[in-house]
Each structure stands twice: as C-alpha cells, then as structure tokens.
Amino acid sequence: MEALISIVIAVLTGCGIYLALRGRTFPVILGLTLLSYAVNLFIFVMGRLQSGVPAVISSRDQYTDPIPQALVLTAIVIGFAMTAFMLVLALRARSELGNDHIDGKNTREETPR
C-alpha cells in the first residue's frame, strides 16, 4: 500500500511540474493543482496509513493521528480558493491581452499580407 501511494505522489508531482513549466495559463493552473494534490496526499500519508481505527482518541489503544487530516482539509479549502483566483486572473489576462501565453506575448509570427 505504501509503495502504491508513493508512486501516486511521484506521478502527481511529475505531471504537476511538467504542466507548471508550460507556456500557457491553463496548463500552469492544472499543474499547480496537481502539485497541491500531491502535497495534500503526502501530508495525509504522514499520519500513517491505518484502516479500521478511529480518528479520535477512544478507549482503544490504536487511533489515527487527526492533525494531518485537519491540515489536509484546510489545505483543500485554501487550494480551491487559490485555483478559483488563478482561473479568474487567467481569464482576465486573456481578455485584456488577447492570448493565454504566460508572458502575455503572442507566440504566433505576424505574417505580412
């Protein structure tokens, strides 16, 4: 189980970095979102993977650490807000500049007519 989670985190990180280095705004937003999912999953796994144990302290000897779960829930909310802000910013830049390039420069060559 730990190997599978590690592979998933590695794939999410790799895809996120690849997309974040692109020149267009939508792939950059998607890449940052994938990176945030990878970080959230990493933080969640830091609390150890256990099944069938309660998240709060009870009469049983084993319990899951609730702090990583609380951190991930907070990070998910902040991530949604950040993604929405980046989408609005990208849409505004596209309407102002006429393209979605990250530098605001048009990459197409102007062809003389």
FENNORBEL-V227584 format. One record per residue. RES is the residue in three letters. D_CENTER is the distance of its C-alpha to the mean C-alpha in Angstrom with 1 decimal. Layout:
res;d_center
RES;D_CENTER
RES;D_CENTER
//
This chain:
res;d_center
MET;21.9
GLU;20.4
ALA;20.6
LEU;18.7
ILE;15.8
SER;16.0
ILE;16.0
VAL;13.0
ILE;11.0
ALA;12.8
VAL;12.2
LEU;8.4
THR;8.8
GLY;11.7
CYS;10.4
GLY;7.5
ILE;10.3
TYR;12.8
LEU;11.2
ALA;10.5
LEU;14.2
ARG;15.5
GLY;18.0
ARG;17.0
THR;14.8
PHE;13.3
PRO;12.0
VAL;10.7
ILE;8.7
LEU;7.6
GLY;6.9
LEU;4.9
THR;2.8
LEU;3.5
LEU;3.8
SER;2.5
TYR;3.9
ALA;6.3
VAL;7.2
ASN;7.8
LEU;9.8
PHE;11.5
ILE;12.6
PHE;13.8
VAL;15.7
MET;17.3
GLY;19.4
ARG;21.0
LEU;21.0
GLN;24.0
SER;25.2
GLY;27.9
VAL;27.9
PRO;27.5
ALA;24.7
VAL;27.4
ILE;30.5
SER;33.4
SER;36.7
ARG;35.1
ASP;34.6
GLN;31.1
TYR;28.1
THR;24.3
ASP;23.0
PRO;21.5
ILE;19.9
PRO;16.7
GLN;16.4
ALA;17.1
LEU;14.5
VAL;11.7
LEU;13.2
THR;13.4
ALA;9.8
ILE;8.9
VAL;11.5
ILE;10.6
GLY;7.1
PHE;9.2
ALA;11.7
MET;9.9
THR;8.7
ALA;12.4
PHE;13.8
MET;12.4
LEU;13.7
VAL;17.0
LEU;17.3
ALA;16.8
LEU;19.3
ARG;21.7
ALA;21.6
ARG;22.4
SER;25.2
GLU;26.6
LEU;26.4
GLY;26.9
ASN;24.2
ASP;20.4
HIS;20.7
ILE;18.6
ASP;21.9
GLY;23.7
LYS;26.2
ASN;27.4
THR;27.4
ARG;30.1
GLU;33.6
GLU;36.1
THR;38.8
PRO;42.3
ARG;44.2
//
